[in-house]
Amino acid sequence: MSAYIEVDYQFPAGVDAQRQAQAIAIGQTAGSWDARFQHREEQLRGHLAEVRAVHDLPEGRHLATIRFPAENVDGRMGSLLTMIFGKYSLAGPAKVMSIRLPEGYGQSCRFGLAGIREKLNVAERPLIMAIFKPALGLSAGDHAEILAEVAMAGLDIIKDDEILPDLPSAATLARWEACAPIIEARRDRTGRDLLYAMNLSGDARQVQEQARQLVARGANALLLNVLAYGFPMLEALAADPEVNVPIFAHPALAGAWCAAPDYGFTYASILGTAMSYAGADAVLYPAHYGSLPFPEADEQAIVAALRARGVAPVPSAGVHPGMLGAILEDYGPELILNAGTGIMDHPMGPSSGVLAFHEGLERWQEGASLKLSDLPAGPLRAAVEKWGAA
């Protein structure tokens, strides 16, 4: 039995959805042919997509479902995205709403949330992740000083800011060499590892070589701006036996791909489906309670798509300890909490930022109140006094 890829496209009012869906089904697959190819017509028709349904939506919109033969693509994200929306994305308003892929398509994560938990020896609570701040202008030694401050407070993961490339003032390998002794000391003292997701940069060859060099020197996690560097880059790293560490996927540029109401892709189809079928172990996305305007429905759909593949959801962008109650109520403990200023700008210092998250998690597990009026003096109360509560 043939395998198929199903894609839902939304068209705005005023667009002939049936006609445009048929244009996608033909134009994005075998196209048309003339009498020269009549002897191969059966074979060519086997590559055509099929419009399965066109449904009416509110406000005059329409949703069309198109089924593509999976044999039209090579099992990778590049050929998939090119087929379902490549040239047609230039043809006018249309948005890819969801992508349903056959079993066995793409590649699964090597670690996912379960594997990251195993590496950190943390079984139940949410994992706590910080971001080096300031994002630029720090030396490798500065990174080590910051890491030393938060490591012993119980941080699980730290990452570079996504805008920090391999700069002479704080070269990527130099940052790892400066921070590695801090991670080793924490491991020796507590018996628990701390992951440092190092940002990769350069051309395709340089990115893969940089990743291999880092892992060879002991680096234990990587960060990739997937939409800037490409899904093939993520797929190559996730399949490379020399890069056997968790890969954190950053959503940089996702707004350009997904935010327009009548163009591009939904956030869930890119940050959820595409990332999880390209080998990401953890995917960052904006928490709708945070500092970026982000629809709650999009966040829910991203989380569902990631969890279906075992990939770690990482709510980000303005996350602070005052959000713990809302995040955990909505999504439970199976995620990674990513805080930049919510840790680094804590009024009592970065280590207290980490302690505030731990204090909040303990109170949540015990069923205790997270309201400001019920909090004793300490890191959590200071955090809620500064940032409030969601």
C-alpha positions, 0 to 999 in steps of 0.5 A, spaced: 500 500 500 502 506 498 504 511 503 501 518 503 503 525 505 497 530 507 497 537 507 491 542 509 492 549 506 487 555 508 485 560 503 482 567 504 475 569 502 475 571 495 480 565 493 477 560 488 480 554 493 478 548 489 481 551 483 488 553 487 488 546 491 488 543 484 493 547 481 497 545 487 496 538 486 498 538 479 503 544 479 507 541 485 507 534 483 508 531 476 505 537 472 502 536 465 504 532 459 503 532 452 502 526 447 510 525 447 509 522 454 502 518 453 506 511 453 508 513 460 501 516 462 500 511 468 506 512 471 506 519 471 499 519 474 502 515 480 506 522 482 500 526 481 497 529 488 489 529 489 485 534 492 481 530 498 476 535 500 475 543 500 471 545 507 468 552 508 471 556 514 468 562 517 469 569 514 469 566 507 475 562 508 476 555 505 481 549 508 483 544 502 486 537 504 491 535 499 494 528 499 501 527 496 504 520 494 510 519 499 514 517 493 515 524 490 520 526 496 526 523 499 524 522 506 527 529 508 525 536 510 528 540 504 524 536 498 518 535 502 517 543 504 519 544 496 514 539 494 508 542 498 509 549 498 515 551 494 513 555 487 506 555 489 508 560 495 509 565 490 502 564 487 498 568 492 495 568 499 495 561 502 497 558 508 500 551 510 496 549 516 498 542 518 502 536 515 501 529 516 507 524 515 507 517 514 510 512 519 517 512 518 518 518 515 524 523 516 528 521 522 526 521 530 530 525 535 536 521 538 535 523 545 528 527 546 526 529 553 527 522 556 534 522 553 536 529 556 532 527 563 537 521 563 543 525 562 541 530 567 539 524 572 532 528 573 526 524 573 520 528 574 520 535 575 521 540 569 528 542 567 531 549 568 535 552 563 538 559 563 541 563 557 548 567 558 546 574 558 549 579 556 548 576 549 554 579 546 560 583 549 562 577 554 569 574 553 570 566 554 572 568 561 566 572 563 562 566 560 565 561 565 564 566 571 557 566 570 556 559 569 560 558 576 555 562 579 549 558 577 551 551 576 551 550 584 544 553 585 542 547 581 541 549 574 540 543 569 542 547 562 545 553 559 545 555 552 548 561 548 544 566 546 542 565 538 545 571 536 552 569 538 556 566 533 563 564 533 567 571 534 574 572 535 572 576 542 569 569 545 570 564 540 566 558 540 571 553 542 574 558 547 568 558 551 567 551 551 574 550 554 573 556 559 566 553 561 568 545 561 572 545 568 566 548 571 561 543 569 566 538 571 566 541 578 559 541 578 559 533 576 564 531 581 560 535 587 553 533 585 554 527 581 549 530 576 551 533 569 549 540 566 548 541 559 551 547 555 548 548 549 553 551 544 551 555 538 553 553 532 555 558 526 558 558 519 557 555 513 554 548 512 561 545 512 564 549 518 557 548 522 558 540 522 566 541 523 565 545 529 560 541 532 564 535 531 570 539 534 566 541 540 563 534 541 570 531 541 572 536 546 567 534 551 561 539 549 555 535 551 549 539 547 548 544 541 544 549 539 542 551 532 538 556 528 534 551 524 530 556 519 537 560 518 541 554 517 536 550 514 533 543 515 538 539 512 543 542 517 539 539 522 538 533 519 546 532 518 547 533 525 542 529 528 544 523 524 552 524 525 555 519 529 560 524 531 555 529 534 552 524 539 549 530 543 542 533 544 540 538 539 536 544 541 533 548 535 531 555 536 525 558 533 529 564 530 526 567 523 519 563 525 515 569 525 517 571 518 515 564 516 509 563 520 506 570 523 502 572 517 495 570 517 494 568 509 501 566 507 507 561 510 506 556 515 503 555 521 507 555 527 506 548 529 507 545 522 514 548 522 516 548 530 512 542 531 512 537 525 518 539 521 523 540 527 521 533 530 521 530 523 528 533 522 531 530 528 531 536 533 531 533 541 528 540 544 525 545 540 524 553 543 518 557 542 515 563 545 511 562 551 504 565 550 505 568 557 511 571 555 515 577 552 513 576 545 505 576 542 504 569 541 497 565 540 496 560 546 493 556 540 499 556 537 503 554 543 498 548 544 499 545 537 506 546 538 507 542 544 502 537 542 506 536 535 513 535 539 510 530 544 507 526 539 515 525 537 518 525 544 521 532 543 522 536 549 518 542 549 522 549 551 517 555 552 521 561 552 521 568 551 520 572 557 519 566 562 520 567 569 519 564 576 512 568 576 509 564 570 511 557 573 503 556 576 500 558 569 505 554 565 505 547 569 497 548 570 497 548 562 502 543 560 505 539 566 512 538 568 514 534 561 518 540 559 524 545 559 523 552 562 528 556 559 529 563 562 534 569 560 533 575 564 528 571 568 534 568 571 540 573 570 536 579 572 534 576 578 534 582 584 538 577 588 543 575 583 543 569 577 544 564 582 538 566 586 534 566 579 535 559 579 533 558 586 527 561 585 525 556 580 527 550 584 523 554 590 517 555 585 517 547 583 517 545 590 511 549 592 507 547 586 509 539 587 507 540 594 500 544 592 502 550 596 500 557 593 504 561 588 501 567 590 505 573 592 502 574 599 503 567 601 510 567 599 516 567 604 522 572 604 527 569 599 528 568 591 521 566 589 518 572 593 523 577 590 522 574 583 515 575 583 515 582 586 519 584 580 516 580 575 509 579 577 505 572 576 502 569 570 
